[in-house]
């Protein structure tokens, strides 16, 4: 198997875009019939969640290179929700979509190893192609993730700068700001995981709110694939994302979650009879918005 | 229901100690017959994990006020492992042991809410009494955890200073160090969650390696219950933990995981025929080591 960064850009090239869809399932926003089915009990909600994702992934598969299941919304339904997450991961892989599990795990030593093996080894869960991790616990806490990822040719996306308004309280702390310190570590860690390519499999989450900020982080981490959150509902747009991309259109993946998942609720799309076609319409809009960004990469 | 801090000190008073046992299940360290049963497949390992915890918790229940399941080791066995974790949580509660779920979750906005509801609401999982969270994402990322915890009279332990050797890379960053900045936030957040008591339900993980350091964090967070990791195998001892405790013996809970769980492997305990009695012996040793610490609190 090729290393993660290569698989990622291959998928981006094949589908012709760098869009990622976040799977943040909230039963009160499921399309019908799944919404109705999810109403009565947690266990029925989990059954609906599993069925919904299979149909959703069928819609996404022809156009989308990578999906990002958000563990929290699955764990919210307990064991059956957790099983629905693993099913969605397995089904996405079956359809040829890469899977970045957004679980933001982080611990120390053998505990980090346990998380990494859980999601990369393929022994107990379908092997994710990549995982988000939280760096707060430091160098030796991240190292086991790096080692296990390398063994399984998997990727990591380390939280560097998040897009929420209160992110700065800790991420901007110190001089240089903490996020820069983390970015330098991500760059250093990534050098272990290049596999002779120009991109590392150690990426970063960069919720930059200004183009100059994104360019700054790109400079600090020249080889890191960047996960760019907040397209759509979180108020971000495609403008200003160019700095993440190179002239091949590689370097970033742009996430949208609710902008796609909730498309079936849009008043302006009520003339489209199926929820699947509304989702597909929103995907097309997103790809159209992203196209110039990727092409204008530096 | 009383608020978490009160429940915690009630349990400490009732059992007469502030010991916490970390449930870090590793099938290759299970006592027999569980070790044998766990060898053949992931699903058999998960069955053994569930059965083992029920017997282990029976041993711990008479003496131990609180246990700390470590999510990573359960997730390592997939859906059945996750189910074994929830079963251990439910069974501990049934036995009157408090449950601090060590999952170190952290995300933003509605995603943080989803995690908090998953583990505090009791809807899909047995309600944990408390949860560890990672503060890296900042103020508005932690706020949903605080709100949901408050609704369910649950506790939080925010990672402030961890005990691993590489923790300093980010936690010591800046002036004052980041960990101090986090401690000040924990104190501020905790004031929302005092419920008229002298202790808050917003606690902190403080893996202080020197007594002066622990005293420093106690001063920054005068109302926060402190989770003190690393007793036993991680090289910590009871010496120097006094600063966490007040004159009632409240203020800290001291965790041991492998020191207790692996007691059945100790060469010096081979004269004790049952693994349960070896574990109980190691618990007694721990409680003996802790007794003067709690009594000497300031």
Boltz contact constraints between the chains, C-beta under 6 A:
constraints:
  - contact:
      token1: [A, 42]
      token2: [B, 124]
      max_distance: 6.0
  - contact:
      token1: [A, 72]
      token2: [B, 107]
      max_distance: 6.0
  - contact:
      token1: [A, 72]
      token2: [B, 111]
      max_distance: 6.0
  - contact:
      token1: [A, 72]
      token2: [B, 114]
      max_distance: 6.0
  - contact:
      token1: [A, 72]
      token2: [B, 115]
      max_distance: 6.0
  - contact:
      token1: [A, 73]
      token2: [B, 114]
      max_distance: 6.0
  - contact:
      token1: [A, 75]
      token2: [B, 118]
      max_distance: 6.0
  - contact:
      token1: [A, 76]
      token2: [B, 114]
      max_distance: 6.0
  - contact:
      token1: [A, 76]
      token2: [B, 117]
      max_distance: 6.0
  - contact:
      token1: [A, 76]
      token2: [B, 118]
      max_distance: 6.0
  - contact:
      token1: [A, 77]
      token2: [B, 124]
      max_distance: 6.0
  - contact:
      token1: [A, 78]
      token2: [B, 124]
      max_distance: 6.0
  - contact:
      token1: [A, 78]
      token2: [B, 125]
      max_distance: 6.0
  - contact:
      token1: [A, 79]
      token2: [B, 82]
      max_distance: 6.0
  - contact:
      token1: [A, 79]
      token2: [B, 83]
      max_distance: 6.0
  - contact:
      token1: [A, 82]
      token2: [B, 79]
      max_distance: 6.0
  - contact:
      token1: [A, 82]
      token2: [B, 82]
      max_distance: 6.0
  - contact:
      token1: [A, 83]
      token2: [B, 79]
      max_distance: 6.0
  - contact:
      token1: [A, 104]
      token2: [B, 106]
      max_distance: 6.0
  - contact:
      token1: [A, 104]
      token2: [B, 107]
      max_distance: 6.0
  - contact:
      token1: [A, 106]
      token2: [B, 104]
      max_distance: 6.0
  - contact:
      token1: [A, 106]
      token2: [B, 134]
      max_distance: 6.0
  - contact:
      token1: [A, 107]
      token2: [B, 72]
      max_distance: 6.0
  - contact:
      token1: [A, 107]
      token2: [B, 104]
      max_distance: 6.0
  - contact:
      token1: [A, 108]
      token2: [B, 164]
      max_distance: 6.0
  - contact:
      token1: [A, 111]
      token2: [B, 70]
      max_distance: 6.0
  - contact:
      token1: [A, 111]
      token2: [B, 72]
      max_distance: 6.0
  - contact:
      token1: [A, 114]
      token2: [B, 72]
      max_distance: 6.0
  - contact:
      token1: [A, 114]
      token2: [B, 73]
      max_distance: 6.0
  - contact:
      token1: [A, 114]
      token2: [B, 76]
      max_distance: 6.0
  - contact:
      token1: [A, 115]
      token2: [B, 72]
      max_distance: 6.0
  - contact:
      token1: [A, 117]
      token2: [B, 76]
      max_distance: 6.0
  - contact:
      token1: [A, 118]
      token2: [B, 75]
      max_distance: 6.0
  - contact:
      token1: [A, 118]
      token2: [B, 76]
      max_distance: 6.0
  - contact:
      token1: [A, 124]
      token2: [B, 42]
      max_distance: 6.0
  - contact:
      token1: [A, 124]
      token2: [B, 77]
      max_distance: 6.0
  - contact:
      token1: [A, 124]
      token2: [B, 78]
      max_distance: 6.0
  - contact:
      token1: [A, 125]
      token2: [B, 78]
      max_distance: 6.0
  - contact:
      token1: [A, 134]
      token2: [B, 106]
      max_distance: 6.0
  - contact:
      token1: [A, 134]
      token2: [B, 134]
      max_distance: 6.0
  - contact:
      token1: [A, 134]
      token2: [B, 136]
      max_distance: 6.0
  - contact:
      token1: [A, 136]
      token2: [B, 134]
      max_distance: 6.0
  - contact:
      token1: [A, 136]
      token2: [B, 136]
      max_distance: 6.0
  - contact:
      token1: [A, 136]
      token2: [B, 159]
      max_distance: 6.0
  - contact:
      token1: [A, 137]
      token2: [B, 162]
      max_distance: 6.0
  - contact:
      token1: [A, 138]
      token2: [B, 166]
      max_distance: 6.0
  - contact:
      token1: [A, 138]
      token2: [B, 167]
      max_distance: 6.0
  - contact:
      token1: [A, 138]
      token2: [B, 169]
      max_distance: 6.0
  - contact:
      token1: [A, 138]
      token2: [B, 170]
      max_distance: 6.0
  - contact:
      token1: [A, 139]
      token2: [B, 166]
      max_distance: 6.0
  - contact:
      token1: [A, 139]
      token2: [B, 169]
      max_distance: 6.0
  - contact:
      token1: [A, 140]
      token2: [B, 164]
      max_distance: 6.0
  - contact:
      token1: [A, 140]
      token2: [B, 165]
      max_distance: 6.0
  - contact:
      token1: [A, 140]
      token2: [B, 166]
      max_distance: 6.0
  - contact:
      token1: [A, 141]
      token2: [B, 164]
      max_distance: 6.0
  - contact:
      token1: [A, 159]
      token2: [B, 136]
      max_distance: 6.0
  - contact:
      token1: [A, 162]
      token2: [B, 137]
      max_distance: 6.0
  - contact:
      token1: [A, 164]
      token2: [B, 108]
      max_distance: 6.0
  - contact:
      token1: [A, 164]
      token2: [B, 140]
      max_distance: 6.0
  - contact:
      token1: [A, 164]
      token2: [B, 141]
      max_distance: 6.0
  - contact:
      token1: [A, 165]
      token2: [B, 140]
      max_distance: 6.0
  - contact:
      token1: [A, 166]
      token2: [B, 138]
      max_distance: 6.0
  - contact:
      token1: [A, 166]
      token2: [B, 139]
      max_distance: 6.0
  - contact:
      token1: [A, 166]
      token2: [B, 140]
      max_distance: 6.0
  - contact:
      token1: [A, 167]
      token2: [B, 138]
      max_distance: 6.0
  - contact:
      token1: [A, 169]
      token2: [B, 138]
      max_distance: 6.0
  - contact:
      token1: [A, 169]
      token2: [B, 139]
      max_distance: 6.0
  - contact:
      token1: [A, 170]
      token2: [B, 138]
      max_distance: 6.0
  - contact:
      token1: [A, 173]
      token2: [B, 174]
      max_distance: 6.0
  - contact:
      token1: [A, 173]
      token2: [B, 178]
      max_distance: 6.0
  - contact:
      token1: [A, 173]
      token2: [B, 181]
      max_distance: 6.0
  - contact:
      token1: [A, 174]
      token2: [B, 173]
      max_distance: 6.0
  - contact:
      token1: [A, 174]
      token2: [B, 174]
      max_distance: 6.0
  - contact:
      token1: [A, 178]
      token2: [B, 173]
      max_distance: 6.0
  - contact:
      token1: [A, 181]
      token2: [B, 173]
      max_distance: 6.0
